[in-house]
Amino acid sequence: MENIDKWQEQNLFVYYLPTYSPPLNIYERGWKELKASRIRIQDYIDFQTLKCRFFLLWRI
């Protein structure tokens, strides 16, 4: 606790985040949107198909 007090004197602040926080992670939100609207069931046949679809979508 004393380190935190010293840091605050120097305008450094510690914010504790939950271990899993998708609302705070922009990549998590992007992946959720991509899965919900752009990736089809057929794209999950195998990893290579999913990877190709993923790269096609990110180029658009």
The first five atom37 places (N, CA, C, CB, O) and aatype in JSON, in Angstrom:
{
  "aatype": [12, 6, 2, 9, 3, 11, 17, 5, 6, 5, 2, 10, 13, 19, 18, 18, 10, 14, 16, 18, 15, 14, 14, 10, 2, 9, 18, 6, 1, 7, 17, 11, 6, 10, 11, 0, 15, 1, 9, 1, 9, 5, 3, 18, 9, 3, 13, 5, 16, 10, 11, 4, 1, 13, 13, 10, 10, 17, 1, 9],
  "atom_mask": [
    [1, 1, 1, 1, 1],
    [1, 1, 1, 1, 1],
    [1, 1, 1, 1, 1],
    [1, 1, 1, 1, 1],
    [1, 1, 1, 1, 1],
    [1, 1, 1, 1, 1],
    [1, 1, 1, 1, 1],
    [1, 1, 1, 1, 1],
    [1, 1, 1, 1, 1],
    [1, 1, 1, 1, 1],
    [1, 1, 1, 1, 1],
    [1, 1, 1, 1, 1],
    [1, 1, 1, 1, 1],
    [1, 1, 1, 1, 1],
    [1, 1, 1, 1, 1],
    [1, 1, 1, 1, 1],
    [1, 1, 1, 1, 1],
    [1, 1, 1, 1, 1],
    [1, 1, 1, 1, 1],
    [1, 1, 1, 1, 1],
    [1, 1, 1, 1, 1],
    [1, 1, 1, 1, 1],
    [1, 1, 1, 1, 1],
    [1, 1, 1, 1, 1],
    [1, 1, 1, 1, 1],
    [1, 1, 1, 1, 1],
    [1, 1, 1, 1, 1],
    [1, 1, 1, 1, 1],
    [1, 1, 1, 1, 1],
    [1, 1, 1, 0, 1],
    [1, 1, 1, 1, 1],
    [1, 1, 1, 1, 1],
    [1, 1, 1, 1, 1],
    [1, 1, 1, 1, 1],
    [1, 1, 1, 1, 1],
    [1, 1, 1, 1, 1],
    [1, 1, 1, 1, 1],
    [1, 1, 1, 1, 1],
    [1, 1, 1, 1, 1],
    [1, 1, 1, 1, 1],
    [1, 1, 1, 1, 1],
    [1, 1, 1, 1, 1],
    [1, 1, 1, 1, 1],
    [1, 1, 1, 1, 1],
    [1, 1, 1, 1, 1],
    [1, 1, 1, 1, 1],
    [1, 1, 1, 1, 1],
    [1, 1, 1, 1, 1],
    [1, 1, 1, 1, 1],
    [1, 1, 1, 1, 1],
    [1, 1, 1, 1, 1],
    [1, 1, 1, 1, 1],
    [1, 1, 1, 1, 1],
    [1, 1, 1, 1, 1],
    [1, 1, 1, 1, 1],
    [1, 1, 1, 1, 1],
    [1, 1, 1, 1, 1],
    [1, 1, 1, 1, 1],
    [1, 1, 1, 1, 1],
    [1, 1, 1, 1, 1]
  ],
  "atom_positions": [
    [[0.82, -1.19, 0.0], [0.0, 0.0, 0.0], [0.86, 1.27, 0.0], [-0.93, -0.01, 1.2], [0.48, 2.28, -0.58]],
    [[2.01, 1.21, 0.63], [2.84, 2.41, 0.67], [3.41, 2.74, -0.71], [3.97, 2.22, 1.67], [3.63, 3.91, -1.01]],
    [[3.65, 1.72, -1.54], [4.1, 1.99, -2.91], [3.04, 2.75, -3.7], [4.47, 0.69, -3.62], [3.35, 3.67, -4.45]],
    [[1.81, 2.35, -3.52], [0.71, 3.0, -4.24], [0.62, 4.47, -3.83], [-0.63, 2.28, -3.96], [0.38, 5.34, -4.67]],
    [[0.8, 4.76, -2.56], [0.78, 6.15, -2.09], [1.9, 6.97, -2.75], [0.92, 6.2, -0.56], [1.69, 8.11, -3.15]],
    [[3.09, 6.37, -2.86], [4.21, 7.06, -3.49], [3.92, 7.32, -4.97], [5.5, 6.25, -3.34], [4.23, 8.39, -5.49]],
    [[3.33, 6.33, -5.62], [3.0, 6.47, -7.05], [1.96, 7.57, -7.26], [2.48, 5.13, -7.61], [2.07, 8.36, -8.2]],
    [[0.97, 7.62, -6.38], [-0.07, 8.63, -6.51], [0.49, 10.04, -6.34], [-1.18, 8.38, -5.49], [0.01, 10.99, -6.96]],
    [[1.51, 10.17, -5.51], [2.17, 11.48, -5.36], [2.81, 11.92, -6.67], [3.23, 11.42, -4.24], [2.98, 13.12, -6.92]],
    [[3.16, 10.95, -7.51], [3.79, 11.24, -8.81], [2.77, 11.18, -9.94], [4.93, 10.25, -9.08], [3.13, 11.12, -11.12]],
    [[1.49, 11.21, -9.57], [0.38, 11.16, -10.54], [0.35, 9.85, -11.33], [0.49, 12.32, -11.5], [-0.03, 9.84, -12.5]],
    [[0.75, 8.77, -10.7], [0.62, 7.43, -11.27], [-0.46, 6.7, -10.5], [1.98, 6.64, -11.21], [-0.44, 6.67, -9.27]],
    [[-1.41, 6.13, -11.22], [-2.55, 5.5, -10.56], [-2.71, 4.06, -11.02], [-3.83, 6.29, -10.83], [-2.47, 3.74, -12.19]],
    [[-3.1, 3.21, -10.12], [-3.32, 1.8, -10.4], [-4.82, 1.56, -10.44], [-2.64, 0.9, -9.34], [-5.54, 1.89, -9.5]],
    [[-5.28, 0.97, -11.54], [-6.69, 0.61, -11.67], [-6.76, -0.9, -11.82], [-7.36, 1.34, -12.88], [-6.14, -1.48, -12.71]],
    [[-7.51, -1.53, -10.97], [-7.67, -2.97, -11.02], [-8.83, -3.33, -11.94], [-7.89, -3.56, -9.61], [-9.94, -2.83, -11.78]],
    [[-8.55, -4.2, -12.91], [-9.57, -4.65, -13.84], [-9.91, -6.11, -13.55], [-9.1, -4.48, -15.31], [-9.07, -6.85, -13.03]],
    [[-11.11, -6.52, -13.87], [-11.43, -7.93, -13.69], [-10.55, -8.79, -14.6], [-12.93, -8.19, -13.99], [-10.06, -8.31, -15.63]],
    [[-10.35, -10.03, -14.22], [-9.47, -10.91, -15.02], [-10.02, -11.14, -16.41], [-9.27, -12.24, -14.31], [-9.25, -11.3, -17.36]],
    [[-11.33, -11.17, -16.55], [-11.95, -11.35, -17.86], [-12.94, -10.21, -18.04], [-12.65, -12.75, -17.99], [-13.97, -10.16, -17.37]],
    [[-12.63, -9.3, -18.95], [-13.49, -8.12, -19.11], [-13.7, -7.8, -20.58], [-12.88, -6.91, -18.38], [-13.13, -6.83, -21.09]],
    [[-14.52, -8.58, -21.29], [-14.76, -8.33, -22.72], [-15.24, -6.92, -23.04], [-15.75, -9.32, -23.23], [-14.86, -6.39, -24.08]],
    [[-16.08, -6.29, -22.2], [-16.5, -4.94, -22.55], [-15.34, -3.94, -22.62], [-17.53, -4.45, -21.56], [-15.46, -2.9, -23.27]],
    [[-14.24, -4.24, -21.96], [-13.09, -3.34, -21.96], [-12.08, -3.7, -23.04], [-12.43, -3.36, -20.6], [-11.08, -2.99, -23.21]],
    [[-12.32, -4.77, -23.76], [-11.37, -5.26, -24.75], [-11.96, -5.07, -26.15], [-11.01, -6.75, -24.49], [-12.91, -5.75, -26.52]],
    [[-11.4, -4.15, -26.92], [-11.94, -3.84, -28.24], [-11.87, -5.04, -29.18], [-11.2, -2.66, -28.85], [-12.75, -5.2, -30.04]],
    [[-10.86, -5.88, -29.04], [-10.74, -7.04, -29.91], [-11.85, -8.05, -29.61], [-9.37, -7.7, -29.74], [-12.37, -8.69, -30.52]],
    [[-12.19, -8.18, -28.36], [-13.26, -9.1, -27.97], [-14.59, -8.64, -28.57], [-13.38, -9.18, -26.42], [-15.37, -9.46, -29.06]],
    [[-14.83, -7.36, -28.55], [-16.07, -6.83, -29.14], [-16.09, -7.02, -30.65], [-16.24, -5.34, -28.8], [-17.12, -7.37, -31.23]],
    [[-14.95, -6.8, -31.29], [-14.86, -6.98, -32.74], [-15.09, -8.43, -33.15], [0.0, 0.0, 0.0], [-15.79, -8.7, -34.12]],
    [[-14.49, -9.35, -32.4], [-14.66, -10.77, -32.69], [-16.12, -11.18, -32.49], [-13.74, -11.63, -31.78], [-16.65, -11.96, -33.28]],
    [[-16.77, -10.67, -31.45], [-18.17, -10.98, -31.2], [-19.04, -10.5, -32.37], [-18.64, -10.34, -29.88], [-19.92, -11.23, -32.83]],
    [[-18.79, -9.3, -32.84], [-19.55, -8.75, -33.96], [-19.31, -9.57, -35.23], [-19.17, -7.28, -34.2], [-20.24, -9.88, -35.98]],
    [[-18.06, -9.91, -35.47], [-17.7, -10.69, -36.65], [-18.39, -12.06, -36.63], [-16.18, -10.87, -36.74], [-18.95, -12.49, -37.63]],
    [[-18.35, -12.72, -35.48], [-18.99, -14.04, -35.36], [-20.5, -13.94, -35.54], [-18.67, -14.67, -34.0], [-21.1, -14.82, -36.16]],
    [[-21.1, -12.89, -35.02], [-22.56, -12.78, -35.05], [-23.09, -12.42, -36.44], [-23.02, -11.74, -34.05], [-24.19, -12.84, -36.81]],
    [[-22.32, -11.65, -37.2], [-22.91, -11.11, -38.43], [-22.24, -11.56, -39.72], [-22.87, -9.65, -38.37], [-22.88, -11.5, -40.78]],
    [[-21.0, -12.01, -39.68], [-20.29, -12.23, -40.93], [-19.77, -13.64, -41.15], [-19.16, -11.3, -41.01], [-19.59, -14.06, -42.29]],
    [[-19.53, -14.4, -40.09], [-19.0, -15.76, -40.24], [-20.16, -16.74, -40.27], [-18.0, -16.11, -39.09], [-21.02, -16.75, -39.39]],
    [[-20.17, -17.57, -41.29], [-21.26, -18.54, -41.47], [-20.88, -19.87, -40.82], [-21.57, -18.74, -42.99], [-19.71, -20.14, -40.53]],
    [[-21.88, -20.69, -40.61], [-21.65, -22.03, -40.04], [-20.68, -22.82, -40.91], [-22.99, -22.8, -39.91], [-19.83, -23.54, -40.39]],
    [[-20.8, -22.7, -42.23], [-19.93, -23.43, -43.15], [-18.46, -23.06, -42.98], [-20.35, -23.17, -44.58], [-17.58, -23.83, -43.34]],
    [[-18.2, -21.89, -42.43], [-16.81, -21.45, -42.26], [-16.09, -22.18, -41.13], [-16.78, -19.96, -41.99], [-14.87, -22.11, -41.02]],
    [[-16.85, -22.9, -40.3], [-16.25, -23.62, -39.18], [-15.9, -25.07, -39.52], [-17.18, -23.59, -37.99], [-15.59, -25.84, -38.62]],
    [[-15.96, -25.44, -40.78], [-15.7, -26.83, -41.19], [-14.32, -27.28, -40.72], [-15.8, -26.98, -42.72], [-14.17, -28.35, -40.14]],
    [[-13.33, -26.46, -40.96], [-11.98, -26.75, -40.48], [-11.24, -25.44, -40.26], [-11.2, -27.68, -41.48], [-11.73, -24.37, -40.63]],
    [[-10.08, -25.53, -39.68], [-9.33, -24.33, -39.32], [-8.94, -23.53, -40.56], [-8.09, -24.7, -38.52], [-9.02, -22.3, -40.55]],
    [[-8.51, -24.21, -41.62], [-8.08, -23.52, -42.84], [-9.23, -22.7, -43.44], [-7.55, -24.53, -43.87], [-9.02, -21.57, -43.87]],
    [[-10.42, -23.28, -43.47], [-11.59, -22.57, -44.01], [-11.91, -21.34, -43.16], [-12.81, -23.52, -44.07], [-12.18, -20.26, -43.69]],
    [[-11.88, -21.52, -41.85], [-12.16, -20.4, -40.95], [-11.12, -19.29, -41.1], [-12.2, -20.88, -39.49], [-11.46, -18.11, -41.12]],
    [[-9.87, -19.69, -41.22], [-8.8, -18.72, -41.38], [-8.95, -17.94, -42.69], [-7.43, -19.42, -41.33], [-8.77, -16.72, -42.71]],
    [[-9.27, -18.63, -43.77], [-9.48, -17.94, -45.06], [-10.63, -16.96, -44.98], [-9.73, -18.96, -46.17], [-10.53, -15.83, -45.45]],
    [[-11.72, -17.39, -44.38], [-12.89, -16.52, -44.24], [-12.56, -15.29, -43.4], [-14.07, -17.3, -43.61], [-12.94, -14.17, -43.73]],
    [[-11.85, -15.52, -42.33], [-11.45, -14.43, -41.44], [-10.63, -13.37, -42.19], [-10.63, -14.98, -40.26], [-10.9, -12.17, -42.07]],
    [[-9.64, -13.82, -42.96], [-8.8, -12.86, -43.68], [-9.56, -12.17, -44.81], [-7.57, -13.57, -44.24], [-9.31, -11.0, -45.09]],
    [[-10.47, -12.88, -45.45], [-11.32, -12.23, -46.45], [-12.17, -11.13, -45.84], [-12.23, -13.27, -47.12], [-12.29, -10.05, -46.42]],
    [[-12.74, -11.4, -44.69], [-13.61, -10.4, -44.05], [-12.83, -9.18, -43.59], [-14.34, -11.02, -42.86], [-13.33, -8.06, -43.67]],
    [[-11.61, -9.37, -43.1], [-10.85, -8.24, -42.6], [-10.33, -7.34, -43.72], [-9.69, -8.72, -41.75], [-9.97, -6.19, -43.48]],
    [[-10.29, -7.86, -44.95], [-9.85, -7.04, -46.09], [-10.97, -6.15, -46.6], [-9.34, -7.93, -47.22], [-10.72, -5.13, -47.25]],
    [[-12.21, -6.53, -46.32], [-13.37, -5.79, -46.83], [-13.52, -4.47, -46.1], [-14.66, -6.61, -46.68], [-14.44, -3.71, -46.39]]
  ]
}
